[in-house]
Each structure stands twice: as structure tokens, then as C-alpha cells.
């Protein structure tokens, strides 16, 4: 690692192969925590290159525990995190709305590293047992339309760096990697990013895959459709700016989508919304993100039809039913 650090300190960048080798070695425990911290810190001081990000992704995918969900074309909704906004768990709630609308979902998530409560914190609070048992995950998708993939179980390198990420408590390149390395290889992804530079990088990376995708970025810095400002929407076919009115009928305030101070608080907010007791603003934000995912899946004529399907899923209780089925199987 000393040679690698010296190389990077000279303002040089890693090739795709070099980046892959470093992350493989991290996952094998070849470096101590101080070396890894120094390595991660380099990328806080300069932008990561596409080749480096591809190399890190290659390593995670090569080493990951593979998931086969019976040929289901699954959807994932995921934000990179690191936007510093402390919203409630919008992506995870949106996944249950999508599942309630009858679509298969493989949600890839982790504990919050830069936020109070990540997807894994809430799922654990709700009683979900993290697992890599392929048969059990298949049954969850078959019966509840959704399974949850806790990233460290599937990615050895993420388990190694988890304490370091928590201690640093700032956005690292691992935030960028999460959406690229879902072990279920989803057919469609909705990816939220925290700035336009990351939107550019993800657009390039996702264009190299064979999957349908939508990348979203709220222009005031959220890594999801926040309805607090206009949202940039990028798909396989192009990009556009959409207003809160187009996406969720009206604008909301930042205070409306606050996520609480503890995982317990975040879970209470989650349950309130999925049970149909959320505020108008909370519901609108969840529905807009779910609708964007449903629309991107290609099974709806337009965004409005997808939005109506999302509303039906939440208001009929089907989204909550999906959660109840999933938890009952644990």
C-alpha cells in the first residue's frame, strides 16, 4: 500500500486494473485500517476517475456473492447517499410501493455511513433478517415481490471498510459504488445522485450495461426526487428537467421530508408513511420516486399512468401488505 499511496500523492491516477487490484486486496485483509483510511482520503481530495470507479466496481462484482432470483427482471431504487440532507428513507419506501404495484424488487442497501439511518438500519429495525441464502431470497421475491440485499453480506470489501466509513462519517467513493454493484443484476435501476458530476459519471457507466436506467438529481442537491426544487432526469434516451408540479403535483419544504435523529425515529416515520398515515408532502415525495421507477420499467404509457399506479399501491394498502409479507417470512 505504501507504494500505491506514494503514487497517488504524486497526483497520479489508477488504471482500471490497478484500482481493481487494490480493492481485491482490501477485501482480503491485506492492508491495515490506517492504510485504508489514507487510501480513501485521497479520493476526498480529488475527483475519482471513471477508470478508477470501474476498477473498484469490477472488484466488488468479481468477489460478490451472486444472487439468482429465478429469472425475475427486478427493479432497484437507490441513492448514492452522501447528500447530507438527512431525509427519511425515501428510496426504501418507494421500493415497497413498486412491490405493492406488482413489480419484483431487489433492494440493495447498507447502514447509514453519512446519514442517521440507511436502508439497512430501517430494515433491521422492522425485523428483517439479513441473509445471502439464495432460496430464501427467491421465496421473498416470489411471495412479497421484494427482497433486501444487505451490501456487506454480499461484498467482503464493504464489510472490511464499514467501521472506517462510519468513523470518517463523510461521503467516500463507496457511496458511488453501491448502486453499481447490486448482486441481483437488476434489469432496471433508478439511481439518485448528489451532484451533476456524479450524474455524468453514472450516465457513462450505465450506458456500458444492458439495463434500463433513470438517473435523478434534485437541483438543490438531493440524491432523490425531493420536490423541493426541479429535478434533472437522465435516461437511456436523453435528459430533461422536471418541476415539482410535474412530478408530485406541488412543491414541498425541506422540513417536510426530515428523517429524524435516530434509526428508531426513522423507522417510526417509515411505518407511518407505509401504513398510509404520512403527511401529504411525505406521501408525494415517495410517490414521485416510485412513479419514476415504475415509468422507467416500461410497463406504463407515461409518467402520469405510473404515478396513478404508485398512488393505488400506497393508498390501497398493497405496499404495506408487501412489507408485512416480507417480515412474516423472517
PyMOL commands that set and color helices and strands:
alter all, ss='L'
color gray80, all
select helices_A, chain A and resi 2-9+16-27+33-45+50-63+90-100+119-125+134-144+151-154+156-168+173-178+196-207+244-248+254-257+263-274+280-296+303-315+318-328
alter helices_A, ss='H'
color red, helices_A
select strands_A, chain A and resi 75-79+105-109+146-150+188-192+212-218+231-235+238-242
alter strands_A, ss='S'
color yellow, strands_A
deselect
rebuild
show_as cartoon
